[in-house]
């Protein structure tokens, strides 16, 4: 959550050779930079170095909360987060959005154009940076990446990363952490490929036009696997629940991410969450005498939930 106030008109900005100072060019030129870095560069160019102050720090509660205030010129914004870095990040993000949106402060901000995957070689694309540019341009909260899974033999590692943007999620896999992040960002960009750069629209409107597996589509799907699930008993011995859930996910167009929980349950069992990228997102808990058993139990519970949803009229 970010708050902001604009106290007075900012002092004149230093002009670039083109005659205008462009925050947008700064963002698009180095898309991998964080809002803190972008705001710092902006401050260097305009001789208004951002000043951060910690307004609130609650670390005694279950989830710590920090509030930071940033002042750059005559702009003051605040940001909250579960860490000091995240709070500063969000304060800087709020300031950037004001600088881009307020005509009295920011001039000639170009619309960041997303690269067309069909026209450019794959290795020239930076989907992580492009997604960040898109989020800043439309005033969305910046994407957050979480490494959720790491597996495979030493010579062939596979990483799974979750990318969250506002209340939506995509997962990406790759042979490196960076590749997994890129793949997750690419999925979001593919979802947003029909956005016109000059239109500032809400993320909800975008995603509603490109939802994957919804409860409505699940109930009306002609798919063989989902209809088999409706008729199946999920209590038969020796059923491979992970495989069955994987087959349904492939057929219905959603991803599954298994999140192992480090803490054991109250009765000493391993725990796991199965996260399904349905719309809305589905999360089911599982437990067992081993990590694999916990994953199987989570898959079993997810199948039971999908079965209930699919059978509803």
C-alpha positions in Angstrom: 0.0 0.0 0.0 1.4 3.3 -1.0 0.4 6.9 -0.2 1.6 10.1 -1.7 1.2 13.8 -1.7 2.5 16.5 -4.0 3.3 19.6 -2.0 4.3 22.1 -4.7 5.6 22.4 -8.2 9.0 20.8 -8.6 12.0 23.0 -9.5 12.9 23.1 -13.2 14.5 19.9 -14.4 17.8 19.7 -16.3 17.1 19.2 -20.0 18.6 16.5 -22.1 20.0 17.2 -25.5 16.6 16.6 -27.1 15.2 19.5 -25.0 13.2 17.3 -22.6 13.9 15.3 -19.6 12.4 11.8 -20.1 11.9 9.5 -17.1 10.4 7.0 -19.5 13.6 6.8 -21.6 15.6 6.2 -18.4 13.3 3.2 -17.5 13.2 1.7 -21.0 17.0 2.1 -21.5 17.8 0.0 -18.4 14.7 -2.2 -17.8 16.4 -4.4 -15.3 16.8 -1.7 -12.7 14.6 -1.5 -9.6 12.4 1.5 -8.8 15.0 2.6 -6.1 17.7 2.6 -8.7 15.6 4.4 -11.3 14.5 7.1 -8.8 18.1 7.6 -7.7 19.2 8.2 -11.3 16.3 10.6 -11.7 17.5 12.4 -8.6 21.0 12.6 -9.9 19.9 14.1 -13.2 17.5 16.6 -11.6 19.8 17.4 -8.6 17.1 16.1 -6.2 18.6 13.1 -4.5 15.9 10.9 -3.0 15.9 10.8 0.8 14.4 7.8 2.6 13.2 7.8 6.2 11.7 4.9 8.2 8.3 6.1 9.6 7.2 2.9 11.2 8.7 -0.5 12.2 6.5 -3.2 13.8 8.7 -6.3 14.3 6.9 -7.7 17.3 3.9 -8.9 15.4 3.6 -12.2 13.5 4.2 -10.5 10.1 6.6 -7.6 10.5 5.6 -4.3 8.8 7.8 -1.4 7.8 6.8 2.0 6.4 9.3 4.2 4.6 8.9 7.7 3.3 10.8 9.0 0.3 11.2 12.6 -0.6 12.5 13.7 -4.0 12.2 17.4 -4.8 8.7 18.4 -3.7 7.3 14.9 -4.0 6.8 12.8 -0.9 5.5 9.2 -1.0 5.3 6.3 1.4 5.4 2.6 1.0 4.7 -0.4 3.2 6.3 -3.9 3.2 7.3 -6.9 5.2 10.9 -5.8 4.9 12.7 -2.5 4.9 13.9 -3.1 1.3 10.3 -3.9 0.1 8.9 -0.8 1.8 11.6 1.5 0.2 10.9 -0.3 -3.1 7.2 0.5 -3.0 7.8 4.1 -1.8 10.1 4.6 -4.8 7.6 2.9 -7.1 4.8 5.3 -5.9 7.1 8.3 -6.5 7.9 7.1 -10.1 4.2 6.8 -10.9 3.6 10.4 -9.7 6.6 11.7 -11.7 5.3 10.0 -14.8 1.7 11.0 -14.4 2.0 14.6 -13.2 2.5 16.9 -16.2 3.9 19.7 -14.0 6.8 17.4 -13.0 7.5 15.0 -15.8 7.7 15.9 -19.5 7.6 13.8 -22.6 7.4 10.4 -21.1 7.3 7.9 -24.0 5.2 4.8 -23.9 7.5 1.8 -23.4 7.0 -0.5 -26.4 7.1 -4.2 -25.8 9.3 -6.2 -28.2 7.4 -8.3 -30.7 8.6 -12.0 -30.1 7.9 -12.9 -33.7 10.2 -10.1 -35.1 13.2 -10.4 -32.8 15.6 -13.2 -32.0 14.9 -14.9 -28.7 18.3 -14.0 -27.2 17.6 -10.2 -27.7 14.5 -10.2 -25.6 14.4 -9.3 -21.9 10.9 -10.4 -20.7 11.7 -9.6 -17.1 12.5 -6.0 -17.9 9.6 -5.7 -20.4 7.2 -6.9 -17.8 8.5 -4.4 -15.3 8.2 -1.6 -17.8 4.6 -2.6 -18.6 3.7 -2.6 -14.8 5.3 0.8 -14.3 3.6 2.2 -17.4 0.1 1.1 -16.3 0.6 1.9 -12.6 0.5 -1.7 -11.4 2.5 -3.0 -8.5 5.8 -4.4 -9.8 6.1 -8.2 -10.4 7.5 -10.3 -7.5 9.4 -13.5 -8.2 9.7 -16.5 -5.7 11.8 -19.6 -6.3 9.3 -22.4 -5.4 11.0 -25.6 -6.4 14.5 -26.9 -7.1 15.1 -30.4 -8.3 16.8 -32.8 -10.6 20.3 -34.3 -10.7 23.3 -32.1 -10.3 24.1 -32.1 -14.0 20.5 -31.4 -15.0 18.9 -29.0 -12.4 15.4 -27.7 -12.9 14.1 -24.6 -11.2 10.5 -23.4 -10.8 9.7 -19.8 -10.1 6.4 -18.1 -9.3 5.8 -14.6 -10.7 3.0 -12.6 -8.9 1.6 -9.5 -10.4 -1.1 -7.9 -8.3 -3.4 -10.9 -7.4 -2.4 -13.0 -10.4 0.3 -15.7 -10.8 2.3 -17.5 -13.5 5.0 -20.1 -13.0 8.1 -20.6 -15.1 10.6 -23.5 -15.3 14.2 -23.5 -16.5 17.7 -25.0 -16.1 18.7 -21.9 -14.1 16.9 -19.6 -11.7 17.2 -16.7 -14.3 15.7 -18.9 -17.1 12.8 -19.8 -14.8 12.1 -16.1 -14.0 12.3 -15.3 -17.7 9.8 -18.0 -18.6 7.3 -16.8 -15.9 7.6 -13.2 -17.2 7.1 -14.4 -20.8 3.8 -16.1 -19.8 2.5 -12.8 -18.4 3.7 -10.9 -21.5 1.9 -13.4 -23.8 -1.2 -12.8 -21.7 -0.8 -9.0 -22.2 0.2 -9.0 -25.8 -3.0 -7.4 -27.0 -2.7 -4.3 -24.8 -2.4 -1.0 -26.5 0.5 0.9 -24.9 -1.4 4.3 -24.9 -4.3 2.9 -22.8 -3.9 2.9 -19.0 -6.1 0.0 -17.9 -6.6 -2.1 -14.8 -4.9 -5.4 -14.6 -8.2 -7.0 -13.7 -9.7 -6.0 -17.1 -6.7 -7.4 -18.9 -6.7 -10.8 -17.2 -10.4 -11.3 -17.4 -10.1 -11.4 -21.2 -7.4 -14.1 -21.1 -8.3 -16.3 -18.1 -7.1 -19.9 -18.4 -9.0 -22.5 -16.4 -12.0 -21.1 -14.6 -14.7 -22.9 -12.6 -17.2 -22.2 -15.5 -14.8 -23.7 -18.1 -14.1 -26.7 -15.8 -17.8 -27.5 -15.4 -18.5 -27.3 -19.1 -15.3 -28.9 -20.4 -15.7 -31.8 -22.8 -12.2 -33.0 -21.8 -11.8 -36.7 -21.3 -9.6 -36.4 -18.1 -11.9 -34.0 -16.2 -15.0 -36.0 -17.1 -13.2 -39.2 -16.0 -12.5 -37.4 -12.6 -16.2 -36.7 -12.2 -16.9 -40.5 -12.4 -13.9 -41.7 -10.5 -13.6 -42.8 -6.9 -10.6 -41.1 -5.4 -10.2 -43.7 -2.7 -8.9 -46.5 -4.8 -5.5 -47.9 -3.7 -2.3 -47.4 -5.7 -3.7 -44.4 -7.6 -1.0 -42.0 -8.7 -2.7 -38.8 -7.7 0.2 -36.6 -8.8 0.1 -38.1 -12.3 -3.7 -37.8 -12.5 -3.6 -34.2 -11.5 -0.8 -33.5 -14.0 -2.9 -34.9 -16.8 -5.9 -32.8 -15.9 -3.8 -29.7 -15.6 -2.4 -30.3 -19.1 -5.8 -30.9 -20.5 -7.5 -27.9 -18.8 -4.6 -25.4 -19.2 -3.3 -24.7 -15.7 0.0 -25.2 -13.9 0.7 -27.0 -10.6 3.4 -25.9 -8.2 4.3 -28.0 -5.1 5.6 -26.0 -2.2 7.3 -28.0 0.5 6.8 -26.6 4.0 9.9 -26.8 6.2 8.1 -27.2 9.5 6.7 -30.6 10.4 3.0 -30.9 11.4 1.9 -31.2 15.0 2.1 -35.0 14.7 5.5 -35.0 13.1 4.6 -35.4 9.4 6.0 -33.6 6.4 3.8 -30.9 4.8 3.2 -29.6 1.3 1.0 -27.2 -0.5 -0.2 -27.8 -4.1 -0.9 -24.5 -5.9 -3.0 -24.6 -9.0 -2.9 -21.6 -11.4 -6.7 -21.8 -12.0 -8.8 -18.7 -11.8 -9.2 -18.1 -8.9 -5.9 -19.7 -7.7 -6.4 -23.0 -5.8 -4.2 -24.0 -2.9 -4.5 -27.4 -1.2 -2.6 -28.8 1.8 -1.2 -32.3 2.1 0.8 -34.2 4.7 2.6 -37.6 4.9 5.5 -39.6 6.3 7.8 -38.2 3.6 8.0 -35.2 1.2 6.7 -37.3 -1.7 3.8 -38.6 0.4 2.9 -35.1 1.4 2.9 -34.0 -2.3 0.7 -37.0 -3.2 -1.7 -36.1 -0.4 -1.8 -32.5 -1.5 -2.5 -33.7 -5.1 -5.3 -36.0 -3.8 -6.9 -33.1 -1.9 -6.7 -30.9 -5.0 -8.4 -33.6 -7.1 -11.2 -33.9 -4.6 -11.7 -30.2 -4.7 -11.7 -30.1 -8.5 -14.1 -33.0 -8.6 -16.6 -31.1 -6.3 -16.3 -27.9 -8.4 -16.6 -29.7 -11.7 -19.8 -31.6 -10.6 -21.6 -28.4 -9.5 -24.3 -27.1 -11.8 
